[in-house]
Every structure is written in structure tokens, then in C-alpha cells.
């Protein structure tokens, strides 16, 4: 019995001593893992910024005079190190806006979510072709003519932004050729005007250029034959007309009609004398060639003029327009003829 009491008393003593030893053992403090402060945002949305992180000396706390944790409890770390270009490219596009027109050719646009700050708080600028896009659009597919203005209506500006549907210029007729593919119209100038597409006006047509007069040419053989025939015919004519003139002069026939015929024969004689003029001489001398050409025109014209006076004289005599000697006397006929 005494032995059992002694053992129990001993065990209680040992336990009490152990508890006292535990209570008096020193415990050094330890840091917790680093964590980001809830109210600490990154200083930059992209391209590298800084953010504050914290830790506490509670893992474990210092006890029984144990040492505190060494080092700072706050530190800054880099954040959002992704470049702004990469951030902009990775941002998603929003939906396209409505088309600006209902019948003609309009435009619509869209932006990336970062423009409106909807990309995890990241906000970017509105940059053409990078974060902002604009494209042409049309709401008609297919095109319904009854629901849209007439493309020939000048008061409507519905199609003003379509280059191929400019209003027709003045003096042009507009034809509506719209189909299921879209509005179309054709402009055609009237009253002899023609459409200048670059200046988009109806202009008067330029005067047509005269057809160049062809220069007649003959082969050497044909040329020789033509010269021989012409000179032969002119020679025969000169002989016969000269004989006729001489005969009537000798017979002293100087009536009005015969005076007209004599002047016609004289003009014909002189014209054929110039036709017998050597070609080689006139070709080598341009001035002489011009004189011969003018003389031929003058005398042949005089010959035809006397033919006209002869027909006028015969008509006046047959129709009894005048009582005698025709409409004109001899001197008047010579004056008018030459």
C-alpha cells in the first residue's frame, strides 16, 4: 500500500515538472507566406508595374521570450509585365455596330473590349486598325427597289457615298437599272452631247476632222499614157477650134449668140494651151506651177460661164422673154462671162 502511494506521488511530480519545463521553453517567431494586399493594385496595366505584398510573423508567433522574425513584412514585386502591344492584341473584339444606312452603301465599326475598360480593368486607346476598325456595309441582300429611294431621284442623298451612283449631270437622261444585286443607274447625255466621265459633265461633241484629200498617184506607164492622151486631145482641140474661129471671123458673123460662142472658144483655147505646158518646167518651179494651175481654173471657169450665158440666151429667145437679140447684148455677155 505504501509502495503504491509513493509511485503515484512520484508520477505526479514528474508531470508537474514537465509542464513547468514546457511553459518556460522559448519559441521563436516565423514568417507566413507572402500574399498580395487586397487593396493594392498594380501601378501599370501593362508594360511592367509594381504591387505591394505582405507577410506576418505568426508562423509561429514568438513565445516565452522567443526571437521576433527578421526582415521586412512588406515588399514590392513586379506585375503586368506583358507588353502593351501584346495586351492589345490579346484583347477580344466587341460586336459590330449597326450599318449607317439602310439602302445605300454605309459603314459600321467595332472596338476591342479594352477601349471601354472591359478587359480585366485594362483600358487602351482607340487606335485605327489595332483597337478600332471601320468597314463598308450594306443592309440590302437582296435589294428591294420598292423599299428604297429611286437612284435617279436627285433630291435623295441615300446613295451619295457610292461612287458609281453619282447623280447624272445636266443634259443627261437617267435610267433606273436596279436589280437584286443592288441599286444601279445609267446616265446618257442627250441632244448630241457626250459624257466626260472624269469631269462628270455632258460636253458638246468636238467638230469632226475633215477627211484628208488623197493625193492621186499614177504608175510610170499610166502617167505616160495619160500625158500622151491629154496632149493629143488638146492639140486636136486647138486645131479644130482655131479653124472654127477663123471661119466665122472671115465670114464676119458677130451676132449675140455667136459672140458668146467665140468667147467660150477663146477661153477653151487658152486653157488647153496651158495644158500643153511642159510638166517638167512647172514641177521644178513651184511658183510657175501655181500660175499654170490658177490660169487653168480661171479659163475653164470662164468657158463654163459662157456655156451658161448661151443657155440663158437660147431660153430667152425661145420663151419670148425679150423681143429680139436675147436678154443681154454682146458687150454685156462678154463682161458677165469674163
TORKOL-4160 file (C-alpha; in steps of 0.2 Angstrom, whole numbers, padded with zeros to 4 digits, m for minus):
338
<pt num="1" X="0000" Y="0000" Z="0000"/>
<pt num="2" X="0014" Y="0012" Z="0005"/>
<pt num="3" X="0023" Y="0007" Z="m0011"/>
<pt num="4" X="0008" Y="0012" Z="m0022"/>
<pt num="5" X="0006" Y="0029" Z="m0014"/>
<pt num="6" X="0024" Y="0033" Z="m0017"/>
<pt num="7" X="0023" Y="0028" Z="m0035"/>
<pt num="8" X="0008" Y="0039" Z="m0038"/>
<pt num="9" X="0016" Y="0054" Z="m0029"/>
<pt num="10" X="0032" Y="0052" Z="m0040"/>
<pt num="11" X="0022" Y="0052" Z="m0056"/>
<pt num="12" X="0013" Y="0067" Z="m0052"/>
<pt num="13" X="0029" Y="0076" Z="m0048"/>
<pt num="14" X="0037" Y="0071" Z="m0064"/>
<pt num="15" X="0022" Y="0078" Z="m0074"/>
<pt num="16" X="0022" Y="0094" Z="m0064"/>
<pt num="17" X="0040" Y="0097" Z="m0068"/>
<pt num="18" X="0037" Y="0093" Z="m0086"/>
<pt num="19" X="0023" Y="0106" Z="m0088"/>
<pt num="20" X="0034" Y="0119" Z="m0080"/>
<pt num="21" X="0048" Y="0115" Z="m0092"/>
<pt num="22" X="0036" Y="0116" Z="m0107"/>
<pt num="23" X="0029" Y="0133" Z="m0101"/>
<pt num="24" X="0046" Y="0140" Z="m0099"/>
<pt num="25" X="0053" Y="0134" Z="m0116"/>
<pt num="26" X="0056" Y="0149" Z="m0128"/>
<pt num="27" X="0048" Y="0149" Z="m0146"/>
<pt num="28" X="0055" Y="0160" Z="m0160"/>
<pt num="29" X="0043" Y="0168" Z="m0172"/>
<pt num="30" X="0041" Y="0163" Z="m0190"/>
<pt num="31" X="0035" Y="0172" Z="m0206"/>
<pt num="32" X="0020" Y="0167" Z="m0216"/>
<pt num="33" X="0020" Y="0165" Z="m0235"/>
<pt num="34" X="0020" Y="0181" Z="m0245"/>
<pt num="35" X="0002" Y="0187" Z="m0250"/>
<pt num="36" X="m0004" Y="0202" Z="m0261"/>
<pt num="37" X="m0014" Y="0215" Z="m0251"/>
<pt num="38" X="m0032" Y="0216" Z="m0256"/>
<pt num="39" X="m0032" Y="0235" Z="m0259"/>
<pt num="40" X="m0015" Y="0235" Z="m0268"/>
<pt num="41" X="m0017" Y="0236" Z="m0287"/>
<pt num="42" X="m0003" Y="0235" Z="m0300"/>
<pt num="43" X="0003" Y="0253" Z="m0304"/>
<pt num="44" X="0003" Y="0250" Z="m0323"/>
<pt num="45" X="m0010" Y="0240" Z="m0333"/>
<pt num="46" X="0004" Y="0233" Z="m0345"/>
<pt num="47" X="0022" Y="0235" Z="m0349"/>
<pt num="48" X="0028" Y="0232" Z="m0331"/>
<pt num="49" X="0022" Y="0239" Z="m0314"/>
<pt num="50" X="0024" Y="0237" Z="m0295"/>
<pt num="51" X="0012" Y="0229" Z="m0282"/>
<pt num="52" X="0014" Y="0228" Z="m0263"/>
<pt num="53" X="0014" Y="0211" Z="m0254"/>
<pt num="54" X="0014" Y="0207" Z="m0236"/>
<pt num="55" X="0018" Y="0193" Z="m0223"/>
<pt num="56" X="0016" Y="0192" Z="m0204"/>
<pt num="57" X="0027" Y="0184" Z="m0190"/>
<pt num="58" X="0013" Y="0172" Z="m0185"/>
<pt num="59" X="0020" Y="0156" Z="m0191"/>
<pt num="60" X="0023" Y="0154" Z="m0176"/>
<pt num="61" X="0022" Y="0169" Z="m0165"/>
<pt num="62" X="0037" Y="0172" Z="m0153"/>
<pt num="63" X="0033" Y="0164" Z="m0136"/>
<pt num="64" X="0042" Y="0164" Z="m0119"/>
<pt num="65" X="0054" Y="0177" Z="m0124"/>
<pt num="66" X="0057" Y="0169" Z="m0142"/>
<pt num="67" X="0065" Y="0180" Z="m0155"/>
<pt num="68" X="0055" Y="0190" Z="m0167"/>
<pt num="69" X="0055" Y="0187" Z="m0186"/>
<pt num="70" X="0069" Y="0196" Z="m0195"/>
<pt num="71" X="0066" Y="0206" Z="m0211"/>
<pt num="72" X="0053" Y="0217" Z="m0218"/>
<pt num="73" X="0035" Y="0212" Z="m0218"/>
<pt num="74" X="0031" Y="0222" Z="m0234"/>
<pt num="75" X="0039" Y="0221" Z="m0251"/>
<pt num="76" X="0036" Y="0227" Z="m0269"/>
<pt num="77" X="0035" Y="0215" Z="m0284"/>
<pt num="78" X="0034" Y="0217" Z="m0302"/>
<pt num="79" X="0017" Y="0214" Z="m0311"/>
<pt num="80" X="0008" Y="0216" Z="m0328"/>
<pt num="81" X="0025" Y="0213" Z="m0337"/>
<pt num="82" X="0016" Y="0208" Z="m0353"/>
<pt num="83" X="0020" Y="0222" Z="m0366"/>
<pt num="84" X="0005" Y="0234" Z="m0370"/>
<pt num="85" X="0006" Y="0228" Z="m0389"/>
<pt num="86" X="0003" Y="0210" Z="m0383"/>
<pt num="87" X="m0010" Y="0215" Z="m0371"/>
<pt num="88" X="m0019" Y="0225" Z="m0385"/>
<pt num="89" X="m0018" Y="0210" Z="m0397"/>
<pt num="90" X="m0025" Y="0198" Z="m0385"/>
<pt num="91" X="m0040" Y="0209" Z="m0381"/>
<pt num="92" X="m0056" Y="0202" Z="m0389"/>
<pt num="93" X="m0066" Y="0212" Z="m0401"/>
<pt num="94" X="m0084" Y="0218" Z="m0397"/>
<pt num="95" X="m0098" Y="0216" Z="m0409"/>
<pt num="96" X="m0100" Y="0226" Z="m0425"/>
<pt num="97" X="m0111" Y="0242" Z="m0424"/>
<pt num="98" X="m0127" Y="0244" Z="m0435"/>
<pt num="99" X="m0124" Y="0250" Z="m0453"/>
<pt num="100" X="m0125" Y="0268" Z="m0455"/>
<pt num="101" X="m0138" Y="0267" Z="m0470"/>
<pt num="102" X="m0152" Y="0256" Z="m0474"/>
<pt num="103" X="m0152" Y="0256" Z="m0494"/>
<pt num="104" X="m0136" Y="0263" Z="m0499"/>
<pt num="105" X="m0118" Y="0259" Z="m0495"/>
<pt num="106" X="m0114" Y="0263" Z="m0477"/>
<pt num="107" X="m0101" Y="0260" Z="m0464"/>
<pt num="108" X="m0100" Y="0251" Z="m0447"/>
<pt num="109" X="m0087" Y="0250" Z="m0434"/>
<pt num="110" X="m0081" Y="0239" Z="m0419"/>
<pt num="111" X="m0068" Y="0242" Z="m0405"/>
<pt num="112" X="m0059" Y="0230" Z="m0393"/>
<pt num="113" X="m0065" Y="0227" Z="m0376"/>
<pt num="114" X="m0051" Y="0236" Z="m0368"/>
<pt num="115" X="m0056" Y="0253" Z="m0376"/>
<pt num="116" X="m0071" Y="0253" Z="m0364"/>
<pt num="117" X="m0061" Y="0246" Z="m0350"/>
<pt num="118" X="m0070" Y="0229" Z="m0350"/>
<pt num="119" X="m0054" Y="0218" Z="m0352"/>
<pt num="120" X="m0050" Y="0215" Z="m0333"/>
<pt num="121" X="m0049" Y="0233" Z="m0330"/>
<pt num="122" X="m0036" Y="0236" Z="m0343"/>
<pt num="123" X="m0040" Y="0251" Z="m0354"/>
<pt num="124" X="m0032" Y="0255" Z="m0370"/>
<pt num="125" X="m0033" Y="0270" Z="m0383"/>
<pt num="126" X="m0044" Y="0270" Z="m0398"/>
<pt num="127" X="m0031" Y="0266" Z="m0412"/>
<pt num="128" X="m0036" Y="0264" Z="m0430"/>
<pt num="129" X="m0034" Y="0246" Z="m0437"/>
<pt num="130" X="m0027" Y="0240" Z="m0419"/>
<pt num="131" X="m0041" Y="0243" Z="m0407"/>
<pt num="132" X="m0054" Y="0251" Z="m0419"/>
<pt num="133" X="m0060" Y="0245" Z="m0436"/>
<pt num="134" X="m0072" Y="0253" Z="m0449"/>
<pt num="135" X="m0079" Y="0244" Z="m0464"/>
<pt num="136" X="m0091" Y="0246" Z="m0478"/>
<pt num="137" X="m0108" Y="0238" Z="m0476"/>
<pt num="138" X="m0125" Y="0236" Z="m0485"/>
<pt num="139" X="m0141" Y="0231" Z="m0477"/>
<pt num="140" X="m0149" Y="0225" Z="m0493"/>
<pt num="141" X="m0147" Y="0207" Z="m0498"/>
<pt num="142" X="m0156" Y="0206" Z="m0509"/>
<pt num="143" X="m0160" Y="0224" Z="m0514"/>
<pt num="144" X="m0179" Y="0228" Z="m0515"/>
<pt num="145" X="m0182" Y="0243" Z="m0526"/>
<pt num="146" X="m0199" Y="0246" Z="m0518"/>
<pt num="147" X="m0192" Y="0249" Z="m0501"/>
<pt num="148" X="m0178" Y="0261" Z="m0506"/>
<pt num="149" X="m0177" Y="0278" Z="m0515"/>
<pt num="150" X="m0176" Y="0279" Z="m0534"/>
<pt num="151" X="m0157" Y="0280" Z="m0538"/>
<pt num="152" X="m0162" Y="0293" Z="m0552"/>
<pt num="153" X="m0170" Y="0304" Z="m0539"/>
<pt num="154" X="m0159" Y="0320" Z="m0537"/>
<pt num="155" X="m0167" Y="0325" Z="m0521"/>
<pt num="156" X="m0161" Y="0309" Z="m0512"/>
<pt num="157" X="m0144" Y="0308" Z="m0505"/>
<pt num="158" X="m0146" Y="0289" Z="m0500"/>
<pt num="159" X="m0133" Y="0284" Z="m0512"/>
<pt num="160" X="m0121" Y="0299" Z="m0512"/>
<pt num="161" X="m0107" Y="0289" Z="m0505"/>
<pt num="162" X="m0107" Y="0276" Z="m0519"/>
<pt num="163" X="m0095" Y="0282" Z="m0532"/>
<pt num="164" X="m0105" Y="0273" Z="m0546"/>
<pt num="165" X="m0121" Y="0281" Z="m0541"/>
<pt num="166" X="m0117" Y="0299" Z="m0543"/>
<pt num="167" X="m0132" Y="0310" Z="m0549"/>
<pt num="168" X="m0132" Y="0312" Z="m0568"/>
<pt num="169" X="m0126" Y="0329" Z="m0574"/>
<pt num="170" X="m0136" Y="0342" Z="m0583"/>
<pt num="171" X="m0142" Y="0337" Z="m0601"/>
<pt num="172" X="m0141" Y="0318" Z="m0596"/>
<pt num="173" X="m0156" Y="0306" Z="m0595"/>
<pt num="174" X="m0156" Y="0294" Z="m0580"/>
<pt num="175" X="m0162" Y="0276" Z="m0582"/>
<pt num="176" X="m0165" Y="0265" Z="m0566"/>
<pt num="177" X="m0157" Y="0248" Z="m0569"/>
<pt num="178" X="m0158" Y="0242" Z="m0551"/>
<pt num="179" X="m0159" Y="0223" Z="m0548"/>
<pt num="180" X="m0157" Y="0211" Z="m0534"/>
<pt num="181" X="m0139" Y="0214" Z="m0533"/>
<pt num="182" X="m0141" Y="0232" Z="m0528"/>
<pt num="183" X="m0146" Y="0250" Z="m0535"/>
<pt num="184" X="m0139" Y="0254" Z="m0552"/>
<pt num="185" X="m0142" Y="0268" Z="m0564"/>
<pt num="186" X="m0136" Y="0273" Z="m0581"/>
<pt num="187" X="m0133" Y="0291" Z="m0587"/>
<pt num="188" X="m0134" Y="0295" Z="m0605"/>
<pt num="189" X="m0131" Y="0313" Z="m0612"/>
<pt num="190" X="m0144" Y="0319" Z="m0625"/>
<pt num="191" X="m0145" Y="0332" Z="m0638"/>
<pt num="192" X="m0129" Y="0327" Z="m0646"/>
<pt num="193" X="m0119" Y="0329" Z="m0630"/>
<pt num="194" X="m0106" Y="0316" Z="m0624"/>
<pt num="195" X="m0102" Y="0311" Z="m0606"/>
<pt num="196" X="m0085" Y="0316" Z="m0599"/>
<pt num="197" X="m0083" Y="0303" Z="m0586"/>
<pt num="198" X="m0068" Y="0311" Z="m0577"/>
<pt num="199" X="m0076" Y="0328" Z="m0575"/>
<pt num="200" X="m0094" Y="0321" Z="m0575"/>
<pt num="201" X="m0102" Y="0333" Z="m0586"/>
<pt num="202" X="m0110" Y="0332" Z="m0603"/>
<pt num="203" X="m0100" Y="0341" Z="m0616"/>
<pt num="204" X="m0103" Y="0346" Z="m0634"/>
<pt num="205" X="m0095" Y="0334" Z="m0646"/>
<pt num="206" X="m0079" Y="0341" Z="m0654"/>
<pt num="207" X="m0080" Y="0345" Z="m0673"/>
<pt num="208" X="m0076" Y="0331" Z="m0684"/>
<pt num="209" X="m0059" Y="0332" Z="m0693"/>
<pt num="210" X="m0061" Y="0334" Z="m0712"/>
<pt num="211" X="m0056" Y="0318" Z="m0722"/>
<pt num="212" X="m0039" Y="0321" Z="m0729"/>
<pt num="213" X="m0039" Y="0323" Z="m0748"/>
<pt num="214" X="m0030" Y="0309" Z="m0756"/>
<pt num="215" X="m0016" Y="0313" Z="m0767"/>
<pt num="216" X="m0019" Y="0304" Z="m0784"/>
<pt num="217" X="m0004" Y="0294" Z="m0790"/>
<pt num="218" X="m0001" Y="0285" Z="m0806"/>
<pt num="219" X="0012" Y="0272" Z="m0811"/>
<pt num="220" X="0025" Y="0277" Z="m0823"/>
<pt num="221" X="0016" Y="0268" Z="m0838"/>
<pt num="222" X="m0001" Y="0275" Z="m0833"/>
<pt num="223" X="0007" Y="0293" Z="m0832"/>
<pt num="224" X="0015" Y="0292" Z="m0849"/>
<pt num="225" X="m0002" Y="0286" Z="m0857"/>
<pt num="226" X="m0011" Y="0300" Z="m0848"/>
<pt num="227" X="0001" Y="0313" Z="m0854"/>
<pt num="228" X="0000" Y="0307" Z="m0872"/>
<pt num="229" X="m0018" Y="0306" Z="m0872"/>
<pt num="230" X="m0021" Y="0323" Z="m0864"/>
<pt num="231" X="m0008" Y="0332" Z="m0876"/>
<pt num="232" X="m0015" Y="0324" Z="m0891"/>
<pt num="233" X="m0033" Y="0328" Z="m0887"/>
<pt num="234" X="m0028" Y="0346" Z="m0883"/>
<pt num="235" X="m0018" Y="0348" Z="m0899"/>
<pt num="236" X="m0033" Y="0341" Z="m0909"/>
<pt num="237" X="m0045" Y="0353" Z="m0900"/>
<pt num="238" X="m0034" Y="0368" Z="m0903"/>
<pt num="239" X="m0033" Y="0365" Z="m0922"/>
<pt num="240" X="m0052" Y="0362" Z="m0924"/>
<pt num="241" X="m0057" Y="0377" Z="m0913"/>
<pt num="242" X="m0044" Y="0388" Z="m0921"/>
<pt num="243" X="m0051" Y="0384" Z="m0938"/>
<pt num="244" X="m0069" Y="0387" Z="m0932"/>
<pt num="245" X="m0064" Y="0404" Z="m0925"/>
<pt num="246" X="m0055" Y="0409" Z="m0941"/>
<pt num="247" X="m0070" Y="0403" Z="m0952"/>
<pt num="248" X="m0083" Y="0414" Z="m0943"/>
<pt num="249" X="m0071" Y="0429" Z="m0942"/>
<pt num="250" X="m0069" Y="0428" Z="m0961"/>
<pt num="251" X="m0087" Y="0427" Z="m0963"/>
<pt num="252" X="m0090" Y="0441" Z="m0951"/>
<pt num="253" X="m0103" Y="0433" Z="m0941"/>
<pt num="254" X="m0105" Y="0443" Z="m0925"/>
<pt num="255" X="m0122" Y="0440" Z="m0919"/>
<pt num="256" X="m0125" Y="0439" Z="m0900"/>
<pt num="257" X="m0126" Y="0421" Z="m0899"/>
<pt num="258" X="m0110" Y="0419" Z="m0910"/>
<pt num="259" X="m0101" Y="0432" Z="m0899"/>
<pt num="260" X="m0105" Y="0421" Z="m0884"/>
<pt num="261" X="m0098" Y="0405" Z="m0893"/>
<pt num="262" X="m0082" Y="0414" Z="m0899"/>
<pt num="263" X="m0078" Y="0420" Z="m0881"/>
<pt num="264" X="m0081" Y="0402" Z="m0875"/>
<pt num="265" X="m0070" Y="0395" Z="m0889"/>
<pt num="266" X="m0056" Y="0408" Z="m0884"/>
<pt num="267" X="m0057" Y="0403" Z="m0866"/>
<pt num="268" X="m0056" Y="0384" Z="m0871"/>
<pt num="269" X="m0041" Y="0388" Z="m0882"/>
<pt num="270" X="m0031" Y="0397" Z="m0869"/>
<pt num="271" X="m0035" Y="0383" Z="m0856"/>
<pt num="272" X="m0028" Y="0370" Z="m0867"/>
<pt num="273" X="m0013" Y="0380" Z="m0871"/>
<pt num="274" X="m0009" Y="0379" Z="m0853"/>
<pt num="275" X="m0012" Y="0360" Z="m0853"/>
<pt num="276" X="0001" Y="0358" Z="m0866"/>
<pt num="277" X="0014" Y="0367" Z="m0854"/>
<pt num="278" X="0028" Y="0355" Z="m0851"/>
<pt num="279" X="0026" Y="0346" Z="m0834"/>
<pt num="280" X="0045" Y="0346" Z="m0830"/>
<pt num="281" X="0046" Y="0365" Z="m0831"/>
<pt num="282" X="0032" Y="0368" Z="m0819"/>
<pt num="283" X="0037" Y="0354" Z="m0807"/>
<pt num="284" X="0055" Y="0362" Z="m0805"/>
<pt num="285" X="0047" Y="0379" Z="m0802"/>
<pt num="286" X="0033" Y="0379" Z="m0789"/>
<pt num="287" X="0028" Y="0397" Z="m0792"/>
<pt num="288" X="0026" Y="0394" Z="m0811"/>
<pt num="289" X="0016" Y="0378" Z="m0806"/>
<pt num="290" X="0004" Y="0389" Z="m0796"/>
<pt num="291" X="0002" Y="0401" Z="m0810"/>
<pt num="292" X="m0002" Y="0387" Z="m0823"/>
<pt num="293" X="m0015" Y="0380" Z="m0810"/>
<pt num="294" X="m0023" Y="0397" Z="m0807"/>
<pt num="295" X="m0024" Y="0400" Z="m0826"/>
<pt num="296" X="m0032" Y="0383" Z="m0829"/>
<pt num="297" X="m0045" Y="0386" Z="m0816"/>
<pt num="298" X="m0049" Y="0404" Z="m0822"/>
<pt num="299" X="m0051" Y="0399" Z="m0841"/>
<pt num="300" X="m0061" Y="0383" Z="m0838"/>
<pt num="301" X="m0072" Y="0393" Z="m0826"/>
<pt num="302" X="m0075" Y="0406" Z="m0840"/>
<pt num="303" X="m0078" Y="0393" Z="m0853"/>
<pt num="304" X="m0092" Y="0386" Z="m0842"/>
<pt num="305" X="m0099" Y="0403" Z="m0838"/>
<pt num="306" X="m0101" Y="0407" Z="m0857"/>
<pt num="307" X="m0110" Y="0390" Z="m0858"/>
<pt num="308" X="m0122" Y="0396" Z="m0845"/>
<pt num="309" X="m0124" Y="0413" Z="m0854"/>
<pt num="310" X="m0128" Y="0403" Z="m0871"/>
<pt num="311" X="m0141" Y="0393" Z="m0862"/>
<pt num="312" X="m0149" Y="0409" Z="m0855"/>
<pt num="313" X="m0149" Y="0417" Z="m0872"/>
<pt num="314" X="m0157" Y="0402" Z="m0880"/>
<pt num="315" X="m0171" Y="0401" Z="m0866"/>
<pt num="316" X="m0174" Y="0420" Z="m0868"/>
<pt num="317" X="m0177" Y="0418" Z="m0887"/>
<pt num="318" X="m0187" Y="0403" Z="m0886"/>
<pt num="319" X="m0198" Y="0408" Z="m0872"/>
<pt num="320" X="m0201" Y="0426" Z="m0880"/>
<pt num="321" X="m0194" Y="0434" Z="m0864"/>
<pt num="322" X="m0187" Y="0448" Z="m0875"/>
<pt num="323" X="m0192" Y="0454" Z="m0892"/>
<pt num="324" X="m0175" Y="0452" Z="m0901"/>
<pt num="325" X="m0157" Y="0448" Z="m0898"/>
<pt num="326" X="m0159" Y="0439" Z="m0882"/>
<pt num="327" X="m0158" Y="0445" Z="m0864"/>
<pt num="328" X="m0141" Y="0453" Z="m0865"/>
<pt num="329" X="m0131" Y="0462" Z="m0879"/>
<pt num="330" X="m0114" Y="0457" Z="m0885"/>
<pt num="331" X="m0104" Y="0468" Z="m0873"/>
<pt num="332" X="m0115" Y="0463" Z="m0858"/>
<pt num="333" X="m0112" Y="0445" Z="m0862"/>
<pt num="334" X="m0093" Y="0447" Z="m0863"/>
<pt num="335" X="m0092" Y="0457" Z="m0847"/>
<pt num="336" X="m0103" Y="0444" Z="m0837"/>
<pt num="337" X="m0094" Y="0429" Z="m0844"/>
<pt num="338" X="m0076" Y="0435" Z="m0841"/>
